[in-house]
Amino acid sequence: MTTWSQLAEKTLIALGFFISSISFVLISLSLWDFISADLFSFGISSGIRVLGSCAIIGCLLSAVGYGIGDYFNNEAKE
């Protein structure tokens, strides 16, 4: 694995984990009525839907990061 692929892998995993964690905290706070979910509403989407979408984006970024590592590790074995 090259240094660029390792950097991309670590960056995507860290960014995805960060986005998912922040979304989880904000969803929890809005469900417990500490903050209003309407703060995050955008257009016709409700705030909880926007926060849920951000959490999904974070999970997908992490999955791509782990996939980069698997792709380059399997390519070297062949």
Phi and psi restraints in degrees (range 20) as a CNS / XPLOR table:
assign (resid 1 and name C) (resid 2 and name N)
       (resid 2 and name CA) (resid 2 and name C) 1.0 -79.5 20.0 2
assign (resid 2 and name N) (resid 2 and name CA)
       (resid 2 and name C) (resid 3 and name N) 1.0 169.1 20.0 2
assign (resid 2 and name C) (resid 3 and name N)
       (resid 3 and name CA) (resid 3 and name C) 1.0 -68.8 20.0 2
assign (resid 3 and name N) (resid 3 and name CA)
       (resid 3 and name C) (resid 4 and name N) 1.0 -30.5 20.0 2
assign (resid 3 and name C) (resid 4 and name N)
       (resid 4 and name CA) (resid 4 and name C) 1.0 -67.8 20.0 2
assign (resid 4 and name N) (resid 4 and name CA)
       (resid 4 and name C) (resid 5 and name N) 1.0 -40.9 20.0 2
assign (resid 4 and name C) (resid 5 and name N)
       (resid 5 and name CA) (resid 5 and name C) 1.0 -69.8 20.0 2
assign (resid 5 and name N) (resid 5 and name CA)
       (resid 5 and name C) (resid 6 and name N) 1.0 -35.1 20.0 2
assign (resid 5 and name C) (resid 6 and name N)
       (resid 6 and name CA) (resid 6 and name C) 1.0 -66.1 20.0 2
assign (resid 6 and name N) (resid 6 and name CA)
       (resid 6 and name C) (resid 7 and name N) 1.0 -39.9 20.0 2
assign (resid 6 and name C) (resid 7 and name N)
       (resid 7 and name CA) (resid 7 and name C) 1.0 -66.2 20.0 2
assign (resid 7 and name N) (resid 7 and name CA)
       (resid 7 and name C) (resid 8 and name N) 1.0 -42.8 20.0 2
assign (resid 7 and name C) (resid 8 and name N)
       (resid 8 and name CA) (resid 8 and name C) 1.0 -63.8 20.0 2
assign (resid 8 and name N) (resid 8 and name CA)
       (resid 8 and name C) (resid 9 and name N) 1.0 -41.4 20.0 2
assign (resid 8 and name C) (resid 9 and name N)
       (resid 9 and name CA) (resid 9 and name C) 1.0 -61.5 20.0 2
assign (resid 9 and name N) (resid 9 and name CA)
       (resid 9 and name C) (resid 10 and name N) 1.0 -51.0 20.0 2
assign (resid 9 and name C) (resid 10 and name N)
       (resid 10 and name CA) (resid 10 and name C) 1.0 -65.9 20.0 2
assign (resid 10 and name N) (resid 10 and name CA)
       (resid 10 and name C) (resid 11 and name N) 1.0 -37.8 20.0 2
assign (resid 10 and name C) (resid 11 and name N)
       (resid 11 and name CA) (resid 11 and name C) 1.0 -66.6 20.0 2
assign (resid 11 and name N) (resid 11 and name CA)
       (resid 11 and name C) (resid 12 and name N) 1.0 -46.4 20.0 2
assign (resid 11 and name C) (resid 12 and name N)
       (resid 12 and name CA) (resid 12 and name C) 1.0 -65.3 20.0 2
assign (resid 12 and name N) (resid 12 and name CA)
       (resid 12 and name C) (resid 13 and name N) 1.0 -40.2 20.0 2
assign (resid 12 and name C) (resid 13 and name N)
       (resid 13 and name CA) (resid 13 and name C) 1.0 -65.5 20.0 2
assign (resid 13 and name N) (resid 13 and name CA)
       (resid 13 and name C) (resid 14 and name N) 1.0 -45.4 20.0 2
assign (resid 13 and name C) (resid 14 and name N)
       (resid 14 and name CA) (resid 14 and name C) 1.0 -66.1 20.0 2
assign (resid 14 and name N) (resid 14 and name CA)
       (resid 14 and name C) (resid 15 and name N) 1.0 -43.1 20.0 2
assign (resid 14 and name C) (resid 15 and name N)
       (resid 15 and name CA) (resid 15 and name C) 1.0 -65.1 20.0 2
assign (resid 15 and name N) (resid 15 and name CA)
       (resid 15 and name C) (resid 16 and name N) 1.0 -43.0 20.0 2
assign (resid 15 and name C) (resid 16 and name N)
       (resid 16 and name CA) (resid 16 and name C) 1.0 -63.2 20.0 2
assign (resid 16 and name N) (resid 16 and name CA)
       (resid 16 and name C) (resid 17 and name N) 1.0 -42.9 20.0 2
assign (resid 16 and name C) (resid 17 and name N)
       (resid 17 and name CA) (resid 17 and name C) 1.0 -64.2 20.0 2
assign (resid 17 and name N) (resid 17 and name CA)
       (resid 17 and name C) (resid 18 and name N) 1.0 -40.1 20.0 2
assign (resid 17 and name C) (resid 18 and name N)
       (resid 18 and name CA) (resid 18 and name C) 1.0 -64.6 20.0 2
assign (resid 18 and name N) (resid 18 and name CA)
       (resid 18 and name C) (resid 19 and name N) 1.0 -47.0 20.0 2
assign (resid 18 and name C) (resid 19 and name N)
       (resid 19 and name CA) (resid 19 and name C) 1.0 -64.2 20.0 2
assign (resid 19 and name N) (resid 19 and name CA)
       (resid 19 and name C) (resid 20 and name N) 1.0 -42.8 20.0 2
assign (resid 19 and name C) (resid 20 and name N)
       (resid 20 and name CA) (resid 20 and name C) 1.0 -64.4 20.0 2
assign (resid 20 and name N) (resid 20 and name CA)
       (resid 20 and name C) (resid 21 and name N) 1.0 -40.2 20.0 2
assign (resid 20 and name C) (resid 21 and name N)
       (resid 21 and name CA) (resid 21 and name C) 1.0 -66.3 20.0 2
assign (resid 21 and name N) (resid 21 and name CA)
       (resid 21 and name C) (resid 22 and name N) 1.0 -45.5 20.0 2
assign (resid 21 and name C) (resid 22 and name N)
       (resid 22 and name CA) (resid 22 and name C) 1.0 -63.1 20.0 2
assign (resid 22 and name N) (resid 22 and name CA)
       (resid 22 and name C) (resid 23 and name N) 1.0 -42.2 20.0 2
assign (resid 22 and name C) (resid 23 and name N)
       (resid 23 and name CA) (resid 23 and name C) 1.0 -63.4 20.0 2
assign (resid 23 and name N) (resid 23 and name CA)
       (resid 23 and name C) (resid 24 and name N) 1.0 -41.3 20.0 2
assign (resid 23 and name C) (resid 24 and name N)
       (resid 24 and name CA) (resid 24 and name C) 1.0 -62.5 20.0 2
assign (resid 24 and name N) (resid 24 and name CA)
       (resid 24 and name C) (resid 25 and name N) 1.0 -43.1 20.0 2
assign (resid 24 and name C) (resid 25 and name N)
       (resid 25 and name CA) (resid 25 and name C) 1.0 -64.3 20.0 2
assign (resid 25 and name N) (resid 25 and name CA)
       (resid 25 and name C) (resid 26 and name N) 1.0 -44.2 20.0 2
assign (resid 25 and name C) (resid 26 and name N)
       (resid 26 and name CA) (resid 26 and name C) 1.0 -67.6 20.0 2
assign (resid 26 and name N) (resid 26 and name CA)
       (resid 26 and name C) (resid 27 and name N) 1.0 -37.5 20.0 2
assign (resid 26 and name C) (resid 27 and name N)
       (resid 27 and name CA) (resid 27 and name C) 1.0 -64.3 20.0 2
assign (resid 27 and name N) (resid 27 and name CA)
       (resid 27 and name C) (resid 28 and name N) 1.0 -44.4 20.0 2
assign (resid 27 and name C) (resid 28 and name N)
       (resid 28 and name CA) (resid 28 and name C) 1.0 -61.8 20.0 2
assign (resid 28 and name N) (resid 28 and name CA)
       (resid 28 and name C) (resid 29 and name N) 1.0 -43.9 20.0 2
assign (resid 28 and name C) (resid 29 and name N)
       (resid 29 and name CA) (resid 29 and name C) 1.0 -66.0 20.0 2
assign (resid 29 and name N) (resid 29 and name CA)
       (resid 29 and name C) (resid 30 and name N) 1.0 -35.7 20.0 2
assign (resid 29 and name C) (resid 30 and name N)
       (resid 30 and name CA) (resid 30 and name C) 1.0 -74.8 20.0 2
assign (resid 30 and name N) (resid 30 and name CA)
       (resid 30 and name C) (resid 31 and name N) 1.0 -31.4 20.0 2
assign (resid 30 and name C) (resid 31 and name N)
       (resid 31 and name CA) (resid 31 and name C) 1.0 -72.3 20.0 2
assign (resid 31 and name N) (resid 31 and name CA)
       (resid 31 and name C) (resid 32 and name N) 1.0 -28.9 20.0 2
assign (resid 31 and name C) (resid 32 and name N)
       (resid 32 and name CA) (resid 32 and name C) 1.0 -89.5 20.0 2
assign (resid 32 and name N) (resid 32 and name CA)
       (resid 32 and name C) (resid 33 and name N) 1.0 6.6 20.0 2
assign (resid 32 and name C) (resid 33 and name N)
       (resid 33 and name CA) (resid 33 and name C) 1.0 63.3 20.0 2
assign (resid 33 and name N) (resid 33 and name CA)
       (resid 33 and name C) (resid 34 and name N) 1.0 29.0 20.0 2
assign (resid 33 and name C) (resid 34 and name N)
       (resid 34 and name CA) (resid 34 and name C) 1.0 -80.5 20.0 2
assign (resid 34 and name N) (resid 34 and name CA)
       (resid 34 and name C) (resid 35 and name N) 1.0 -34.3 20.0 2
assign (resid 34 and name C) (resid 35 and name N)
       (resid 35 and name CA) (resid 35 and name C) 1.0 -130.7 20.0 2
assign (resid 35 and name N) (resid 35 and name CA)
       (resid 35 and name C) (resid 36 and name N) 1.0 159.7 20.0 2
assign (resid 35 and name C) (resid 36 and name N)
       (resid 36 and name CA) (resid 36 and name C) 1.0 -88.7 20.0 2
assign (resid 36 and name N) (resid 36 and name CA)
       (resid 36 and name C) (resid 37 and name N) 1.0 134.1 20.0 2
assign (resid 36 and name C) (resid 37 and name N)
       (resid 37 and name CA) (resid 37 and name C) 1.0 -70.0 20.0 2
assign (resid 37 and name N) (resid 37 and name CA)
       (resid 37 and name C) (resid 38 and name N) 1.0 -18.6 20.0 2
assign (resid 37 and name C) (resid 38 and name N)
       (resid 38 and name CA) (resid 38 and name C) 1.0 -67.0 20.0 2
assign (resid 38 and name N) (resid 38 and name CA)
       (resid 38 and name C) (resid 39 and name N) 1.0 -17.3 20.0 2
assign (resid 38 and name C) (resid 39 and name N)
       (resid 39 and name CA) (resid 39 and name C) 1.0 -62.3 20.0 2
assign (resid 39 and name N) (resid 39 and name CA)
       (resid 39 and name C) (resid 40 and name N) 1.0 -27.5 20.0 2
assign (resid 39 and name C) (resid 40 and name N)
       (resid 40 and name CA) (resid 40 and name C) 1.0 -103.9 20.0 2
assign (resid 40 and name N) (resid 40 and name CA)
       (resid 40 and name C) (resid 41 and name N) 1.0 6.6 20.0 2
assign (resid 40 and name C) (resid 41 and name N)
       (resid 41 and name CA) (resid 41 and name C) 1.0 -70.7 20.0 2
assign (resid 41 and name N) (resid 41 and name CA)
       (resid 41 and name C) (resid 42 and name N) 1.0 143.6 20.0 2
assign (resid 41 and name C) (resid 42 and name N)
       (resid 42 and name CA) (resid 42 and name C) 1.0 -141.1 20.0 2
assign (resid 42 and name N) (resid 42 and name CA)
       (resid 42 and name C) (resid 43 and name N) 1.0 116.6 20.0 2
assign (resid 42 and name C) (resid 43 and name N)
       (resid 43 and name CA) (resid 43 and name C) 1.0 65.9 20.0 2
assign (resid 43 and name N) (resid 43 and name CA)
       (resid 43 and name C) (resid 44 and name N) 1.0 -127.0 20.0 2
assign (resid 43 and name C) (resid 44 and name N)
       (resid 44 and name CA) (resid 44 and name C) 1.0 -95.7 20.0 2
assign (resid 44 and name N) (resid 44 and name CA)
       (resid 44 and name C) (resid 45 and name N) 1.0 1.8 20.0 2
assign (resid 44 and name C) (resid 45 and name N)
       (resid 45 and name CA) (resid 45 and name C) 1.0 -87.3 20.0 2
assign (resid 45 and name N) (resid 45 and name CA)
       (resid 45 and name C) (resid 46 and name N) 1.0 139.3 20.0 2
assign (resid 45 and name C) (resid 46 and name N)
       (resid 46 and name CA) (resid 46 and name C) 1.0 -75.3 20.0 2
assign (resid 46 and name N) (resid 46 and name CA)
       (resid 46 and name C) (resid 47 and name N) 1.0 163.1 20.0 2
assign (resid 46 and name C) (resid 47 and name N)
       (resid 47 and name CA) (resid 47 and name C) 1.0 -64.1 20.0 2
assign (resid 47 and name N) (resid 47 and name CA)
       (resid 47 and name C) (resid 48 and name N) 1.0 -37.6 20.0 2
assign (resid 47 and name C) (resid 48 and name N)
       (resid 48 and name CA) (resid 48 and name C) 1.0 -68.7 20.0 2
assign (resid 48 and name N) (resid 48 and name CA)
       (resid 48 and name C) (resid 49 and name N) 1.0 -31.7 20.0 2
assign (resid 48 and name C) (resid 49 and name N)
       (resid 49 and name CA) (resid 49 and name C) 1.0 -69.4 20.0 2
assign (resid 49 and name N) (resid 49 and name CA)
       (resid 49 and name C) (resid 50 and name N) 1.0 -38.6 20.0 2
assign (resid 49 and name C) (resid 50 and name N)
       (resid 50 and name CA) (resid 50 and name C) 1.0 -65.8 20.0 2
assign (resid 50 and name N) (resid 50 and name CA)
       (resid 50 and name C) (resid 51 and name N) 1.0 -43.3 20.0 2
assign (resid 50 and name C) (resid 51 and name N)
       (resid 51 and name CA) (resid 51 and name C) 1.0 -65.9 20.0 2
assign (resid 51 and name N) (resid 51 and name CA)
       (resid 51 and name C) (resid 52 and name N) 1.0 -39.0 20.0 2
assign (resid 51 and name C) (resid 52 and name N)
       (resid 52 and name CA) (resid 52 and name C) 1.0 -64.5 20.0 2
assign (resid 52 and name N) (resid 52 and name CA)
       (resid 52 and name C) (resid 53 and name N) 1.0 -38.4 20.0 2
assign (resid 52 and name C) (resid 53 and name N)
       (resid 53 and name CA) (resid 53 and name C) 1.0 -65.5 20.0 2
assign (resid 53 and name N) (resid 53 and name CA)
       (resid 53 and name C) (resid 54 and name N) 1.0 -38.3 20.0 2
assign (resid 53 and name C) (resid 54 and name N)
       (resid 54 and name CA) (resid 54 and name C) 1.0 -64.7 20.0 2
assign (resid 54 and name N) (resid 54 and name CA)
       (resid 54 and name C) (resid 55 and name N) 1.0 -38.4 20.0 2
assign (resid 54 and name C) (resid 55 and name N)
       (resid 55 and name CA) (resid 55 and name C) 1.0 -64.4 20.0 2
assign (resid 55 and name N) (resid 55 and name CA)
       (resid 55 and name C) (resid 56 and name N) 1.0 -40.0 20.0 2
assign (resid 55 and name C) (resid 56 and name N)
       (resid 56 and name CA) (resid 56 and name C) 1.0 -66.6 20.0 2
assign (resid 56 and name N) (resid 56 and name CA)
       (resid 56 and name C) (resid 57 and name N) 1.0 -40.0 20.0 2
assign (resid 56 and name C) (resid 57 and name N)
       (resid 57 and name CA) (resid 57 and name C) 1.0 -60.8 20.0 2
assign (resid 57 and name N) (resid 57 and name CA)
       (resid 57 and name C) (resid 58 and name N) 1.0 -41.7 20.0 2
assign (resid 57 and name C) (resid 58 and name N)
       (resid 58 and name CA) (resid 58 and name C) 1.0 -62.7 20.0 2
assign (resid 58 and name N) (resid 58 and name CA)
       (resid 58 and name C) (resid 59 and name N) 1.0 -41.0 20.0 2
assign (resid 58 and name C) (resid 59 and name N)
       (resid 59 and name CA) (resid 59 and name C) 1.0 -65.7 20.0 2
assign (resid 59 and name N) (resid 59 and name CA)
       (resid 59 and name C) (resid 60 and name N) 1.0 -39.1 20.0 2
assign (resid 59 and name C) (resid 60 and name N)
       (resid 60 and name CA) (resid 60 and name C) 1.0 -67.9 20.0 2
assign (resid 60 and name N) (resid 60 and name CA)
       (resid 60 and name C) (resid 61 and name N) 1.0 -38.0 20.0 2
assign (resid 60 and name C) (resid 61 and name N)
       (resid 61 and name CA) (resid 61 and name C) 1.0 -63.0 20.0 2
assign (resid 61 and name N) (resid 61 and name CA)
       (resid 61 and name C) (resid 62 and name N) 1.0 -41.7 20.0 2
assign (resid 61 and name C) (resid 62 and name N)
       (resid 62 and name CA) (resid 62 and name C) 1.0 -64.1 20.0 2
assign (resid 62 and name N) (resid 62 and name CA)
       (resid 62 and name C) (resid 63 and name N) 1.0 -40.3 20.0 2
assign (resid 62 and name C) (resid 63 and name N)
       (resid 63 and name CA) (resid 63 and name C) 1.0 -64.1 20.0 2
assign (resid 63 and name N) (resid 63 and name CA)
       (resid 63 and name C) (resid 64 and name N) 1.0 -39.6 20.0 2
assign (resid 63 and name C) (resid 64 and name N)
       (resid 64 and name CA) (resid 64 and name C) 1.0 -65.7 20.0 2
assign (resid 64 and name N) (resid 64 and name CA)
       (resid 64 and name C) (resid 65 and name N) 1.0 -39.3 20.0 2
assign (resid 64 and name C) (resid 65 and name N)
       (resid 65 and name CA) (resid 65 and name C) 1.0 -61.7 20.0 2
assign (resid 65 and name N) (resid 65 and name CA)
       (resid 65 and name C) (resid 66 and name N) 1.0 -44.9 20.0 2
assign (resid 65 and name C) (resid 66 and name N)
       (resid 66 and name CA) (resid 66 and name C) 1.0 -67.9 20.0 2
assign (resid 66 and name N) (resid 66 and name CA)
       (resid 66 and name C) (resid 67 and name N) 1.0 -32.6 20.0 2
assign (resid 66 and name C) (resid 67 and name N)
       (resid 67 and name CA) (resid 67 and name C) 1.0 -67.2 20.0 2
assign (resid 67 and name N) (resid 67 and name CA)
       (resid 67 and name C) (resid 68 and name N) 1.0 -34.7 20.0 2
assign (resid 67 and name C) (resid 68 and name N)
       (resid 68 and name CA) (resid 68 and name C) 1.0 -62.2 20.0 2
assign (resid 68 and name N) (resid 68 and name CA)
       (resid 68 and name C) (resid 69 and name N) 1.0 -43.8 20.0 2
assign (resid 68 and name C) (resid 69 and name N)
       (resid 69 and name CA) (resid 69 and name C) 1.0 -63.3 20.0 2
assign (resid 69 and name N) (resid 69 and name CA)
       (resid 69 and name C) (resid 70 and name N) 1.0 -43.2 20.0 2
assign (resid 69 and name C) (resid 70 and name N)
       (resid 70 and name CA) (resid 70 and name C) 1.0 -65.5 20.0 2
assign (resid 70 and name N) (resid 70 and name CA)
       (resid 70 and name C) (resid 71 and name N) 1.0 -39.6 20.0 2
assign (resid 70 and name C) (resid 71 and name N)
       (resid 71 and name CA) (resid 71 and name C) 1.0 -62.8 20.0 2
assign (resid 71 and name N) (resid 71 and name CA)
       (resid 71 and name C) (resid 72 and name N) 1.0 -48.0 20.0 2
assign (resid 71 and name C) (resid 72 and name N)
       (resid 72 and name CA) (resid 72 and name C) 1.0 -73.4 20.0 2
assign (resid 72 and name N) (resid 72 and name CA)
       (resid 72 and name C) (resid 73 and name N) 1.0 -30.1 20.0 2
assign (resid 72 and name C) (resid 73 and name N)
       (resid 73 and name CA) (resid 73 and name C) 1.0 -71.7 20.0 2
assign (resid 73 and name N) (resid 73 and name CA)
       (resid 73 and name C) (resid 74 and name N) 1.0 -39.2 20.0 2
assign (resid 73 and name C) (resid 74 and name N)
       (resid 74 and name CA) (resid 74 and name C) 1.0 -73.2 20.0 2
assign (resid 74 and name N) (resid 74 and name CA)
       (resid 74 and name C) (resid 75 and name N) 1.0 -29.8 20.0 2
assign (resid 74 and name C) (resid 75 and name N)
       (resid 75 and name CA) (resid 75 and name C) 1.0 -68.5 20.0 2
assign (resid 75 and name N) (resid 75 and name CA)
       (resid 75 and name C) (resid 76 and name N) 1.0 -34.2 20.0 2
assign (resid 75 and name C) (resid 76 and name N)
       (resid 76 and name CA) (resid 76 and name C) 1.0 -71.7 20.0 2
assign (resid 76 and name N) (resid 76 and name CA)
       (resid 76 and name C) (resid 77 and name N) 1.0 -27.4 20.0 2
assign (resid 76 and name C) (resid 77 and name N)
       (resid 77 and name CA) (resid 77 and name C) 1.0 -77.1 20.0 2
assign (resid 77 and name N) (resid 77 and name CA)
       (resid 77 and name C) (resid 78 and name N) 1.0 -24.2 20.0 2
